[in-house]
Amino acid sequence: MATSATARKAGAVRADPASQVLRRFRTVFNAVRSHFRSIETTVGVSGAQVWALSQVASNPGIGVGQLARKMDVHQSTASNLVRALLDAGLVVSEKGETDRRAVHLRATARGLKALNKAPAPLTGLLPDALRRLDDATLQRLDRDLEKLIRELKADPAMANVLIGSDE
């Protein structure tokens, strides 16, 4: 004889596909939000700022344009992140010796200490997970998300704004 839990499972009505996908999106976004909260609680700065700080620490002397390319964001987004890191004393900027217009960024001792406290992955949960997926999965996901973005009539410029940023 089946238990009531088994009977409920056997007779359970599957959710419609749109509801199932919506639940999956909620799971993804809530995982990302939870990771961002963990970073902010532990380090005191946003997840995007920690990612930028990790790039500066890994690439001493990096410029804002290079940082934007490494993070795949618009230069203004990178500039805003750098400004916040400078204000927090986590990075310093130095003028270039040959080209005084060039700015070179370096993590401070305080910035390195903050990075050591930050929960991994420093690049963020979603970018890290996407990098671990195989090419075929990424291509299929890209095609399917492109269709969804068209349905949403979403602004393509929003692709350059980090999830969780204030822009």
Disulfide bonds with the S-S distance in Angstrom:
none
